[in-house]
Structure formats: structure tokens, C-alpha cells
Amino acid sequence: MSTFLLSAGTLWQREIVRFARQRSRIIGALGQPLLFWLLLGSGFGESFRSPGVASSSGYLEYFYPGILVMVILFTAIFATIAVVEDRKERFLQAVLVSPAPRSAIVLGQAFGSTTLALIQGFILLGAAPFAGVPLTASSAIAAAAVMCLIGFMLSSLGLAFAWRMDSTQGFHSIMNLVLLPLWLLSGAVFPAMGAHPLLGWLMKINPLFYGVAALRRTLYAAEPAIWAHLPGLGLSLAVTVLFGFVFFMVAVRHAGRSEG
């Protein structure tokens, strides 16, 4: 157990130190979602109304939880690509020949990516009053917990692909092909109620849809009736945890087959 915790903690610390030395990643992971939020939110403005949500004040408010998830998604992409870079630098070979269990290696990487996502997510969470979201201390804590689960799920998904990739170009292509559609069909950009039936069906089988639903419910904990048409908080959390575990085990399996 001590070897497991030491290995995971060391790799977690390495991710944090590397992030602190690459401050441009903050601009990339936080700046682009902010531009999306401000430009698209201001463009749609008061013309947007979420079906079944009479108290919605516009697209800026509706889009805000989706932008929080987008920050986490971008962080997962930037953090997990380090696996591909470590393979090129032969660092993975040194890690894989150590007595550290493969699950500890992947867990340290996933926790590091999740921590970075939370740091940047907390920065944007402070903008909730500007979006019209009635954030309280309890709802902020609950939203942070949900963001942690979403971050772990997306980080594990990114690691599951990164452990099989040999080039950063290929990794970016796969991530754009997988993660962006997951985000677009998560209810972050448009609600499932007003979507085409086929898109609505795809959204309901999308695990990130339940993560976004849980985030909306925690942000509006004081007004639960606003998002009554979304899946329940318990179901949303259960699906997020389940898929986080599944993606993590897939990443561990790929790491076990890798030679670095």
C-alpha cells in the first residue's frame, strides 16, 4: 500500500509541478472557453429560451455550466497528452520498470489531471454571479464535488487513449473526434428537449450528459424545479462515477500492455 500511494502521489506531484512551469496552459485551457462563453452567450443573448425553463435569463446563464465542463475537458486533453510526450522522452520506460503498480501510475496521472481541472474550474466558478447563477456556499461545494467526478472521468478517458498513442498529432485528432462530440451532445450547448429525436437519444446515452445534469442541479440546489426535466441527481452521479471507473480500468489495462 505504501508503494502504491507513494507512486501515485509522486506522479500527481509531477503533473502539478509541470503545470506550474507551463503557464501558457492556463491561457489555453481557460481562455478559449471564456471566449466561447462570452461571444456565443452574448450573440444569442435574450433570444435563447430553454424549453420548459421559464425563469432562464438567457444563453449566458444556460451556457455557463457547459463552459465549466469545457474547461475540465480542455484540461484533460492538455494533461493526458503528457503521456505521449513521456513516451518520446523515455520517461515511461523508467516508470514501467519500477515496482510501482500500473494502477498506481494511472491513478497518479488521473488525479494530477483532475486537480489541474479543478484549479481552473474554481477560477471560472467565481464568475457564477456574472452569469446570473444563484450560487451559495453549499451549492459551490456540491458543484466542486461534481466537477471533481467529471474531471476524473474525462481524465481517465483521455489516458485510455493516450496510453495507446505514439504521436501528439494522432492524439489530438482522436480527442477532437471523441471529446468534442461528447461535450456538444452533453446538454452543454443546447437542451435535449428541443433537439432532434436522434440527437436526443444520443444525448441520453452520453455519460457526460449526466455529468452536466448533475452540475446544473448542484448549481441550482436552491431552485431544483428549474431543471426538473433533467435526470435526477442520484442517477447522474451514479452514471458519472460508473463511467469514471470504467474508463480508469480501461486506461490501467492499456498501461499494463504498454512497454513505454
Buried (B, 14 or more C-beta within 10 A) or exposed (E): EEEBEEBBBBBBBBBBEBBEEEEEBBEBBBEBBBEBBEEBBEEBEEEBBBEBBEEBBBBBBBBBBBBBBBBBBBBBBBBBBBBBBBBEEEBBBEBBEEEBBBBBBBBBBBBBBBBBBBBBBBEBBEBBEEBBBBBEEEBBEBBBBBBBBBBBBBBBBBBBBBBBBEEBEEBBEBBEEEBEEBBBBBBBBBBBEEBEEEBBEBBEEBBBBBBBBBBBBBBBBEEEEBBEBBBBBEEBBBBBBEBBEBBBBBBBBBBBEBEB
